[in-house]
Amino acid sequence: MNAWTWAWIGWGLYFAVVEGLALKNRKKGDTLSEHVWAFLGYREGRVGQPTGTERLRRFLTLAGLAWLVVHLLTGGVF
């Protein structure tokens, strides 16, 4: 294993610790999912259509995640 492998392992462990602590304290708005939902405009108690910037953020998030899945599943062809 090289330094990059150890760095990715360290990043994964760091994420697991931070997310675990956020799940343990059970406060709203501290997990990665809750941060992403807030960024995408999914706020509790809000009714109505998303704004233009919320639609753009949702589209860019979907496009980025779709690209990442295709990229990983094709071995980097895309």
QUILINLIN-V253376 format. One record per helix or strand of 3 or more residues. SS is the DSSP state (2 for helix, 1 for strand). FROM is the first residue (numbers start at 1). TO is the last residue. If there is no record, write none. Layout:
BEGIN
ss,from,to
SS,FROM,TO
SS,FROM,TO
END
This chain:
BEGIN
ss,from,to
2,3,25
2,32,39
2,52,73
END
